[in-house]
Amino acid sequence: MGTSTKTSKIFSDRLSDLIAEAKEHGADYRSLASALEISTGALSNYASDKQQPNITTLHKIAKYFHV
């Protein structure tokens, strides 16, 4: 497994954890995606390591989750 693959897996795992925490506080995929200005499909793809966000979206994710 290359470094970029390890990094993307770490990112997707952490994003999944953050989404789960947000769901515990009443958020859902639709509200999270809306807040991040992305589709629910894109959010799902990021969390499942099927796609990587661009730098702008990555910044929005970091800012939203305060990480």
Secondary structure, DSSP 8 states (H G I E B T S, - for coil): --HHHHHHHHHHHHHHHHHHHHHHTT--HHHHHHHHTS-HHHHHHHHTTS----HHHHHHHHHHHT-
